[in-house]
Amino acid sequence: MKAASKFLSAASAAALSAALVLPGALAVQFAATSVAEAAVISRVEVSGNQRVDAETIRNYIAIKPGKPFSSSDIDDAVKALFGTGLFSDVQINQVGSSLVVKVSEYKVVNQVLFQGNKKIKDNALQMGIQLKPRATFSQQALDADVEAVKAAYKRIGRDDAAVTTQIMDLGDNRVNVVFNINEGGRTQIAAINFVGNHAYSSRRLSDVINTKRSSWLSFVLRDDVYDEDKLRADQELLRRFYYNHGYADFQVVSAVGELDDATNKYTVTITVQEGDRYTFGDVSVESTIPEVDSKSLNSAVETHKGDVYNAKDVENSIVALTEKVAGSGYAFAQVTPRGDRNFENHTISVVYTIDQGTKAYIERIEIRGNDRTRDYVIRREFDVSEGDAFNQVLIQRAKKRLDNLDYFQSVDISTVPGSAPDQVVLVVTVVEKSTGEFSVGAGYSTGGDTPGPSVEGSVTERNFLGRGQYIKLSAGGGKHSRDYSVSFTEPYFLGRRIAAGFDIYKSTREYSHYDSDVTGATVRFGLPITDSISTQLAYNISQEKYSLADGCVDAGGAYDPSKCTISTAILNGIAESPWLKSSVSVGLVYNTIDDMKNPHEGLYVTGTTEFAGLGGDAKWVKVTGRASVYQTLSEQLDVVGLVSGGAGYLAAYGSNDLRVFDYFQSNDRMIRGFEYGGIGPVASGTSGDHLGGTTYFNASAEAQFPLPAIPESFGLRGAVFADAATLYGNTLTGVDSSSTGMKLRASVGLGLMWASPFGPIRIDYAIPVKKEASDNVQEFNFGIATRF
């Protein structure tokens, strides 16, 4: 009992003690916790800073003397200081009544230097890196910049370029960053092989893609650089090519490049699966919107039963239907094509279904990446603006327009949710590229009014001051010619899709018996009517001066027949100069050519009417027209047929007469195998001058083909052709009346075309098979190719 009593007494005493001590202990602990969670300091001490002012650092943190703070406030202060990007390390601790902030500042970049680079200039490399003068230095930025420099060299075909860096400490927390570059050798593309292609030759497919095999011209063209992104884009080009030629099942199975380390050359292999060729089956339009009559929309459809399947025509039909329905008040209508393949007869029936789409509006359009190009230059390519109904077809059309401007390396348009469920934000991201060009070139021509060698220099800017304006200054000439010109174009005149511009020019020519000096200007307005049709209105004014050549005049400056023989018509034209011509012209162009540089299919038609007589001395009306049709004759052999024709008519009005310099003159575009001005009415007597005609007709048939055993990367193609033309009508004094009638000339020949880095060049050898005794023959012709 005693032991039990003692135990109970002890337990009671312990319990009593605990009851007395525990509350005190808890109170002490609570007080300590309260101090830790809500401390108060009397001052903030800053150390380690060299460039950043201590007061600036104090302002970045939210902890103030005399005010309580917690550990989370310290964490926020550390994050705030790191967030400035000025410090590589930040430590904040409470020492007594002080808050000690210790920082380590990033070093500041004084200069960024490049050594060993010859193929890429310093300014081009600087544009792609993060480190800049007066910016903070970090190892992460340096590592990223090393990769950026390597990527720049990879884009020009130097995959093995090596980059090392050197950091030079200048004191005062400043450094110079040096990139030491070993550019290495240039990789090339030894071959581009296509596997699985049967409908089209490998040569034809090589024309479609942008990646080219290395050749002796690659050092100028730079189109033989192996790039995976470029190869992916080439796959898309191949898909679109096949889809537009009936092969709806086409697939690129693989596209790989293998590098031979020994030769530093790639072999590119593209494996394709062509599938069958399809034609359009039944084509119809259906509408789930009761108020929209599907039959009335058939005229907007560009796909027709029996035609070869063409994905581009389907896309154009979608756009045309969308615009037509939207114009009827259904802005949210969506057009969806549904194709039904018939594998037995290889047809695809297409049903264009029109549904009422989800209502969504464009809250705003954000433009990103345009450091130089003004926002409005990009916005004006959209047919929609803030507040309009969202229409994916119109957005894709805007992207195509932006791509066609050729101001940007890439254009990406995406959408993000807006502030409301029915609102979207369009985000337009562009990567700009250089739009200025300085060129100096030389050439040689055997035709035209200035045969012989020539040189030309020009400065061109396609996006002047980021406003989307075009400006060009050029000067050039040859042994007997001088040309100077200034051109300016505003593509959106008064905020509308009307191109307005002007040209100012001066040209001088020295012919065999006389010289000419023409100074003029043109003010023009161009308006696209559809994607294929455009028109242009222009006002032209020029002063023409003509004078006898030095070899045809005596000491007093008068014409001396003993020195040269000139027709009466030309002498009268010289005596009547200077002449002032004031005219207005209207032109119309229809163009469906698939590739203006390397045409294979399509139609190009142009017609112009010029009326002279708005003041000035000239009083006449001139009408000209030309049409060219390209058609692939053999897909496998890449043989292209061309049929072209042209005509012109000139007539004076009132009591006015035409002067000799107004008449049409023949040239190599009219008929090959003859000199410039070598056919048509001639002067009577011994001068033999061709005086031109009031009317001409011409036609040409040609087959173009690749040259065997010549790599396609050389850009050489051959041609066989036959030309026919007539030039007649002339009422000038001294003309031989027997030569003014409509008499046909014809020639046949061979041609060689070269898509050179200096522009398209063509050499023709033509033999006249039908001519007149007074004609001047020139069998060999050297000049510009592919003129429309």
Secondary structure by P-SEA (a helix, b strand, c coil): caaaaaaaaaaaaaaaaaaacaaaaaaaaaaaaaaaabbbbccccccccccccaaaaaaaccccccccccaaaaaaaaaaaaaaccccbbbbbbcccbbbbbbbbcbbbccccccccccccaaaaaacccccccbbbbaaaaaaaaaaaaaaaaaaccccbbbbbbbbbccccbbbbbbbbcccbbbbbccccccccccccaaaaaaacccccccccccccccccccaaaaaaaaaaaaaaaaaacccccccccccccccccccbbbbbbbbbbcbbbccccccccccccccccccccccccccccccccaaaaaaaaaaaaaaaaaaccccbbbbbbbbbccccbbbbbbbcccccccccccbbbbcccccccaaaaaaaccccccccccaaaaaaaaaaaaacccccbbbbbbcccccccbbbbbbbbbbcccbbbbbbcccccccccccccccccccccccccccbbbbbbccccccccccbbbbbcccccccccccccccbbbbbbcccbbbbbbbcccbbbbbccccbbbbbbcccbbbbbbbcccccccccccccccccccaaaaaaaaaccbbbbbbbbbbbbbcccccccccbbbbbbbbbbbccccccccbbbbbbbbbbbbbcccccbbbbbbbcccbbbbbccccccccccbbbbcccccccccccccccccccccccccccccccccccbbbbbbcccccccccccccccccccccccccccccccccccccccccccbbbbbccccbbbbbbbbbccccccbbbbcccccccccc
